[in-house]
Each structure stands twice: as C-alpha cells, then as structure tokens.
C-alpha cells in the first residue's frame, strides 16, 4: 500500500506556517507562507515586501535562511500572495502552531493586499483536543522527535505528516 493510498481515507486537515522578517511587533511582516494538507498537497511562496515593510532581523534570517534580497528577486506581490492563499485554502479551517504570530502576519498581508482571508486560522491545540489524549500525545511526540526546518512549506508538511502518523494505527 502506498503512502498516498494509506492516507486517502483521512479527513482533509490543512496546516499553515509563516516565516517572518523577525518576531518584533508591530514591525515584522511575513516573508514566506507555506501550507500542507493530509492529502499530500502543499504550496509555498516568498513575499516581496511593500515599501513600508523595512524591518529585518538578522537572527530571524539565520533561523530561516532567507536573505532579504531574495524576497525582491523571487517574491510575489502581497496581492498575488493573498489571492493564492484564498484560492488554494478556500473556506477551510487551517491550523497553525503559533496562532498569535501567524495571525498577525496573515492579517498584515491581507491588509496590505486590501483583501480579507477566506479561510479561518485555528490553533493546532484545538486539533489536539479533537484528536483525543492518546493520539494528541502521539502527534506531539512525533513533532518533538522531528526537527523543525524553519521553512514554511516544510514546517507545514511536518505537521501534516505528524497528524497522519498519529491517527493511523501502526
């Protein structure tokens, strides 16, 4: 049985991650957004900063490894980023591991784009509650044992894989 076949009966759960210019508020902004779901779909993109987004933290860059210049070379506009998220995520509830920060950065993106998100961001701890104690503990152990790459798509894929592994009996 292939991995895709094994996971084909899973519910559609989507995870999202945001990499940012730093953690300082209100100055930091999203630089990369990625998502992954339990069906094996995923996407990620860099975001070209708008003129008022100038804050840059070298410690954040050391963590995610994305130089600011690369955002201007490869990033998409805030409007394209917001449209892409809405198109791909629709009206889903999307889980993240840092609701406060990810919510602020998504809000900053959508405000800059003059749009509203079509999807609802939710804390992964809500998902843990729905999983039940045994499966939630298994998912958290998998996450603890799997290093976070600190890139948006890869971090979201890490959560999707941990969720899938936690609900499939060994």
KASULKA-V13940 format. One record per run of one state. SS is the DSSP state (h for helix, s for strand, l for the rest). FROM is the first residue (numbers start at 1). LEN is the number of residues. If there is no record, write none. Layout:
SS:FROM:LEN ; SS:FROM:LEN
//
This chain:
l:1:2 ; h:3:5 ; l:8:6 ; s:14:7 ; l:21:9 ; s:30:8 ; l:38:4 ; s:42:6 ; l:48:10 ; h:58:7 ; l:65:3 ; h:68:7 ; l:75:1 ; s:76:1 ; l:77:1 ; h:78:12 ; l:90:3 ; s:93:4 ; l:97:2 ; h:99:15 ; l:114:6 ; s:120:4 ; h:124:8 ; l:132:1 ; h:133:13 ; l:146:6 ; h:152:16 ; l:168:3
//
